[in-house]
Amino acid sequence: MNAEDAAGYGIVSHCVPAGTALEKSMEIAGEIARNGPIGVRCAKTAVNVGMQGDITSGMEVERACYAQTIPTSDRMEDLNAFREKRKPVYKGE
């Protein structure tokens, strides 16, 4: 299977010309970095830990990670920024 076929089947999320993978990965990293650090950390944990078990345990990990974001200032900033139609300014709190 070549890269284009893999992209067509959804096995990979991006297919780039030879020699441009680092550039694309930095672009994606920049998109991720613009999000709240607590949410990104929790999402990463949910994916990494949640994939190690069955669907029920994976969903429990996801719920636990989401619960960690509820009381944060960053969550409130995100909601306020959305309501005010502006970009959020995250503090990691």
C-alpha positions as CSV (number, residue, x, y, z in Angstrom):
1,M,0.0,0.0,0.0
2,N,1.4,3.4,-0.9
3,A,0.9,6.6,1.1
4,E,-2.0,7.9,-1.0
5,D,-3.9,4.6,-0.6
6,A,-3.3,4.8,3.2
7,A,-4.6,8.4,3.3
8,G,-7.6,7.3,1.2
9,Y,-8.4,4.5,3.7
10,G,-8.0,6.9,6.7
11,I,-5.0,5.0,8.0
12,V,-2.9,8.2,8.0
13,S,-4.2,11.7,8.5
14,H,-1.8,13.4,6.2
15,C,0.2,12.5,3.1
16,V,3.0,14.9,2.1
17,P,5.7,15.0,-0.5
18,A,9.1,13.5,0.3
19,G,11.2,15.8,2.4
20,T,8.3,17.9,3.8
21,A,7.3,15.7,6.8
22,L,9.1,17.8,9.4
23,E,7.5,21.0,8.0
24,K,4.0,19.4,8.2
25,S,4.6,18.0,11.7
26,M,5.6,21.4,12.9
27,E,2.5,22.9,11.3
28,I,0.3,20.4,13.2
29,A,2.2,21.0,16.4
30,G,1.6,24.7,16.1
31,E,-2.1,24.0,15.7
32,I,-2.1,21.8,18.8
33,A,-0.1,24.4,20.8
34,R,-2.7,27.1,20.3
35,N,-5.1,25.1,22.4
36,G,-5.3,25.1,26.2
37,P,-2.4,23.2,27.7
38,I,-4.5,21.4,30.3
39,G,-6.9,20.2,27.6
40,V,-4.1,19.1,25.4
41,R,-2.4,17.2,28.2
42,C,-5.7,15.5,29.1
43,A,-6.5,14.6,25.5
44,K,-3.0,13.1,25.1
45,T,-3.5,11.1,28.3
46,A,-6.9,9.9,27.2
47,V,-5.6,8.7,23.9
48,N,-2.4,7.1,25.2
49,V,-4.0,5.4,28.2
50,G,-7.4,4.9,26.8
51,M,-6.1,2.9,23.8
52,Q,-4.5,0.3,26.1
53,G,-7.8,-1.3,27.2
54,D,-11.3,-2.0,26.0
55,I,-13.9,0.6,25.0
56,T,-15.4,0.7,28.5
57,S,-12.1,1.4,30.3
58,G,-11.1,3.8,27.5
59,M,-14.3,5.8,28.0
60,E,-13.7,5.9,31.7
61,V,-10.2,7.3,31.2
62,E,-11.7,9.9,28.9
63,R,-14.4,10.9,31.5
64,A,-11.7,11.2,34.2
65,C,-9.6,13.4,31.9
66,Y,-12.5,15.6,31.0
67,A,-13.5,16.0,34.7
68,Q,-10.0,17.5,35.3
69,T,-10.7,20.3,32.8
70,I,-14.1,21.3,34.3
71,P,-12.8,23.4,37.3
72,T,-10.0,25.1,35.4
73,S,-9.7,28.8,34.6
74,D,-8.7,27.9,31.0
75,R,-12.1,26.3,30.5
76,M,-13.9,29.4,31.6
77,E,-11.6,31.5,29.4
78,D,-12.4,29.3,26.4
79,L,-16.2,29.6,27.0
80,N,-15.9,33.4,27.5
81,A,-13.8,33.8,24.4
82,F,-16.2,31.8,22.3
83,R,-19.2,33.9,23.6
84,E,-17.2,37.1,23.0
85,K,-16.0,35.9,19.5
86,R,-12.3,36.3,20.3
87,K,-9.3,34.1,20.6
88,P,-8.8,32.6,24.1
89,V,-5.7,33.5,26.1
90,Y,-4.8,30.4,28.1
91,K,-2.8,30.4,31.4
92,G,-2.5,26.7,32.1
93,E,-4.6,27.1,35.2
